[in-house]
């Protein structure tokens, strides 16, 4: 993990420019009565809107002007190689289903990764006006009520935990069974928050988020934010999950170990 002394403050400057630009582009579309969505899938429903595409274009334009040597991996426009060793990993609207439904639980995800994985991230919720930032020098939330450091929850037993996942089916039948095996031991289980659930782990409100079938752009910003707030994010075997797949985000190592003991059997 990158040390705070090695962190380039220009990354923070550019990331906030990008998040601000994405907000401006996306908000006119949110809750508009004529919003249209295209389906990425032949069977099932994986929506994308012009807000997704326009936001990613706006962020890429800023990178082209400000940091042209860096690589980019974005959900809508794919990979663009760079020469600096750094890659910006972008999901312009994580939670497009929520976006279409008018629920303010979607977010703009921005991460910066080097060879060892993501070391900087932003989870931004434009409609609420909340921004969750994780960097080598700490984690911070800014919003309508001011700014405060982010600190994940202290250790507690799984029986006292709050657990989230986005989809009740989680993934495959086996993955759903694995989630239910953890959730059945927890105090409270909730669904449907997309990236906002990860932000709540960093903010000290939620103990665990368990998901499957993720892409790199879904998880890299949450990894950076949660780790900076004192939490941990791995796959279901305790390994790095930078490239996506099955993710376990936990407020601390103790609750992570309890959940991992159940999930690792699947």
URPEDA-V258176 format. One record per residue. RES is the residue in one small letter. PHI is phi in radians with two decimals (NA if undefined). PSI is psi in whole degrees, -180 to 180 (none if undefined). Layout:
# URPEDA-V258176
res=RES phi=PHI psi=PSI
res=RES phi=PHI psi=PSI
This chain:
# URPEDA-V258176
res=x phi=NA psi=139
res=x phi=-1.17 psi=140
res=x phi=-1.39 psi=154
res=x phi=-1.06 psi=-34
res=x phi=-1.20 psi=-22
res=x phi=-1.63 psi=-4
res=x phi=-1.33 psi=127
res=x phi=-1.46 psi=114
res=x phi=-1.11 psi=-17
res=x phi=-1.13 psi=-28
res=x phi=-1.08 psi=-44
res=x phi=-1.08 psi=-45
res=x phi=-1.00 psi=-49
res=x phi=-1.21 psi=-39
res=x phi=-1.07 psi=-41
res=x phi=-1.23 psi=-35
res=x phi=-1.02 psi=-43
res=x phi=-1.17 psi=-44
res=x phi=-1.11 psi=-40
res=x phi=-1.09 psi=-43
res=x phi=-1.13 psi=-42
res=x phi=-1.10 psi=-41
res=x phi=-0.96 psi=-50
res=x phi=-1.08 psi=-37
res=x phi=-1.29 psi=-41
res=x phi=-1.38 psi=-42
res=x phi=-1.01 psi=-36
res=x phi=-1.08 psi=-23
res=x phi=-1.46 psi=-28
res=x phi=-1.21 psi=129
res=x phi=1.10 psi=18
res=x phi=-1.31 psi=143
res=x phi=-1.30 psi=-17
res=x phi=-1.91 psi=21
res=x phi=-1.14 psi=129
res=x phi=-1.94 psi=148
res=x phi=-2.26 psi=139
res=x phi=-1.68 psi=152
res=x phi=-1.78 psi=125
res=x phi=-1.36 psi=-16
res=x phi=-1.85 psi=148
res=x phi=-1.30 psi=-38
res=x phi=-2.19 psi=142
res=x phi=1.56 psi=-167
res=x phi=-2.50 psi=113
res=x phi=-2.26 psi=92
res=x phi=-1.39 psi=153
res=x phi=-2.45 psi=142
res=x phi=-2.10 psi=170
res=x phi=-1.13 psi=-26
res=x phi=-1.10 psi=-42
res=x phi=-1.01 psi=-52
res=x phi=-1.17 psi=-43
res=x phi=-1.15 psi=-37
res=x phi=-1.16 psi=-42
res=x phi=-1.16 psi=-39
res=x phi=-1.06 psi=-42
res=x phi=-1.10 psi=-42
res=x phi=-1.21 psi=-40
res=x phi=-1.13 psi=-37
res=x phi=-1.08 psi=-40
res=x phi=-1.14 psi=-43
res=x phi=-1.11 psi=-39
res=x phi=-1.07 psi=-35
res=x phi=-1.45 psi=-38
res=x phi=-1.72 psi=-35
res=x phi=-2.51 psi=66
res=x phi=-1.19 psi=-17
res=x phi=-1.45 psi=-13
res=x phi=-1.44 psi=149
res=x phi=-1.40 psi=166
res=x phi=-2.41 psi=138
res=x phi=-2.24 psi=113
res=x phi=-2.16 psi=152
res=x phi=-1.12 psi=-40
res=x phi=-1.57 psi=-31
res=x phi=-2.15 psi=12
res=x phi=1.31 psi=-156
res=x phi=-1.72 psi=139
res=x phi=-2.26 psi=114
res=x phi=-1.20 psi=154
res=x phi=-2.25 psi=-177
res=x phi=-2.11 psi=-2
res=x phi=-1.54 psi=-15
res=x phi=1.57 psi=-2
res=x phi=-1.94 psi=145
res=x phi=-2.28 psi=131
res=x phi=-1.58 psi=125
res=x phi=-1.94 psi=118
res=x phi=-2.15 psi=131
res=x phi=-2.18 psi=103
res=x phi=-1.11 psi=-36
res=x phi=-2.44 psi=101
res=x phi=-1.48 psi=118
res=x phi=1.77 psi=45
res=x phi=-1.10 psi=-30
res=x phi=-1.08 psi=-43
res=x phi=-1.14 psi=-39
res=x phi=-1.01 psi=-46
res=x phi=-1.14 psi=-29
res=x phi=-1.49 psi=-7
res=x phi=1.45 psi=11
res=x phi=-1.59 psi=133
res=x phi=-1.50 psi=52
res=x phi=-2.01 psi=0
res=x phi=-1.38 psi=171
res=x phi=-2.85 psi=164
res=x phi=-1.61 psi=126
res=x phi=-1.93 psi=127
res=x phi=-2.29 psi=124
res=x phi=-2.30 psi=155
res=x phi=-2.18 psi=128
res=x phi=-2.16 psi=148
res=x phi=-2.02 psi=-162
res=x phi=-1.10 psi=-23
res=x phi=-1.65 psi=-3
res=x phi=2.09 psi=-172
res=x phi=-1.27 psi=133
res=x phi=-2.13 psi=-7
res=x phi=-2.49 psi=140
res=x phi=-2.73 psi=154
res=x phi=-2.26 psi=133
res=x phi=-1.99 psi=113
res=x phi=-2.04 psi=130
res=x phi=-1.95 psi=97
res=x phi=-1.10 psi=-39
res=x phi=-1.21 psi=-43
res=x phi=-1.30 psi=-29
res=x phi=1.47 psi=27
res=x phi=-1.84 psi=138
res=x phi=-2.29 psi=126
res=x phi=-1.93 psi=123
res=x phi=-2.18 psi=134
res=x phi=-2.21 psi=130
res=x phi=-2.50 psi=168
res=x phi=-1.04 psi=-21
res=x phi=-1.74 psi=13
res=x phi=2.33 psi=179
res=x phi=-2.21 psi=141
res=x phi=-2.51 psi=141
res=x phi=-1.99 psi=133
res=x phi=-2.17 psi=141
res=x phi=-2.93 psi=-166
res=x phi=-1.04 psi=-23
res=x phi=-1.79 psi=16
res=x phi=1.85 psi=-160
res=x phi=-2.13 psi=149
res=x phi=-2.73 psi=153
res=x phi=-1.14 psi=149
res=x phi=-1.65 psi=136
res=x phi=-2.51 psi=118
res=x phi=-1.16 psi=161
res=x phi=-1.09 psi=150
res=x phi=-1.27 psi=165
res=x phi=-1.09 psi=141
res=x phi=-2.66 psi=164
res=x phi=-1.23 psi=151
res=x phi=-0.95 psi=-31
res=x phi=-1.16 psi=-14
res=x phi=-1.89 psi=11
res=x phi=-1.57 psi=151
res=x phi=-1.82 psi=126
res=x phi=-2.12 psi=138
res=x phi=-2.19 psi=149
res=x phi=-2.55 psi=161
res=x phi=-1.40 psi=-50
res=x phi=-1.90 psi=133
res=x phi=-1.00 psi=-32
res=x phi=-1.39 psi=-12
res=x phi=1.06 psi=-62
res=x phi=-2.94 psi=-117
res=x phi=-1.29 psi=174
res=x phi=-1.05 psi=-42
res=x phi=-1.14 psi=-40
res=x phi=-1.16 psi=-38
res=x phi=-1.12 psi=-40
res=x phi=-1.12 psi=-39
res=x phi=-1.11 psi=-45
res=x phi=-1.06 psi=-45
res=x phi=-1.12 psi=-31
res=x phi=-1.13 psi=-36
res=x phi=-1.32 psi=-48
res=x phi=-1.07 psi=-32
res=x phi=-1.15 psi=-20
res=x phi=-1.65 psi=-11
res=x phi=-1.52 psi=165
res=x phi=-1.26 psi=-42
res=x phi=-2.58 psi=133
res=x phi=-2.13 psi=133
res=x phi=-2.33 psi=160
res=x phi=-2.32 psi=155
res=x phi=1.57 psi=21
res=x phi=-1.70 psi=-5
res=x phi=0.93 psi=-139
res=x phi=-1.20 psi=-18
res=x phi=-1.14 psi=-28
res=x phi=-1.11 psi=-39
res=x phi=-1.14 psi=-39
res=x phi=-1.06 psi=-37
res=x phi=-1.24 psi=-28
res=x phi=-1.09 psi=-49
res=x phi=-1.11 psi=-31
res=x phi=-1.46 psi=-1
res=x phi=1.46 psi=19
res=x phi=-1.79 psi=-26
res=x phi=-2.27 psi=145
res=x phi=-1.58 psi=-41
res=x phi=-2.48 psi=141
res=x phi=-2.19 psi=129
res=x phi=-2.20 psi=121
res=x phi=-2.50 psi=165
res=x phi=-2.43 psi=162
res=x phi=1.27 psi=27
res=x phi=-1.48 psi=157
res=x phi=-1.81 psi=167
res=x phi=-1.00 psi=-40
res=x phi=-1.27 psi=-15
res=x phi=-1.36 psi=-29
res=x phi=-2.05 psi=-19
res=x phi=-1.20 psi=-42
res=x phi=-1.12 psi=-46
res=x phi=-1.00 psi=-38
res=x phi=-0.99 psi=-51
res=x phi=-1.11 psi=-42
res=x phi=-1.20 psi=-46
res=x phi=-1.18 psi=-43
res=x phi=-1.10 psi=-39
res=x phi=-1.15 psi=-26
res=x phi=-1.56 psi=3
res=x phi=1.75 psi=2
res=x phi=-1.60 psi=-170
res=x phi=-2.51 psi=142
res=x phi=-2.33 psi=124
res=x phi=-2.44 psi=-178
res=x phi=-1.47 psi=-172
res=x phi=-1.37 psi=-1
res=x phi=-1.93 psi=3
res=x phi=1.53 psi=12
res=x phi=-1.73 psi=167
res=x phi=-0.99 psi=146
res=x phi=-2.21 psi=27
res=x phi=-1.03 psi=-31
res=x phi=-1.59 psi=2
res=x phi=1.75 psi=-165
res=x phi=1.80 psi=-136
res=x phi=-1.56 psi=125
res=x phi=-2.10 psi=140
res=x phi=-2.19 psi=110
res=x phi=-1.83 psi=129
res=x phi=-2.34 psi=149
res=x phi=-1.24 psi=-25
res=x phi=-2.80 psi=169
res=x phi=-1.20 psi=-29
res=x phi=-1.19 psi=-49
res=x phi=-1.23 psi=-31
res=x phi=-1.06 psi=-45
res=x phi=-1.10 psi=-39
res=x phi=-1.14 psi=-45
res=x phi=-1.18 psi=-40
res=x phi=-1.10 psi=-36
res=x phi=-1.05 psi=-31
res=x phi=-1.47 psi=-49
res=x phi=-1.15 psi=-35
res=x phi=-1.14 psi=-13
res=x phi=-1.39 psi=-9
res=x phi=-1.86 psi=none
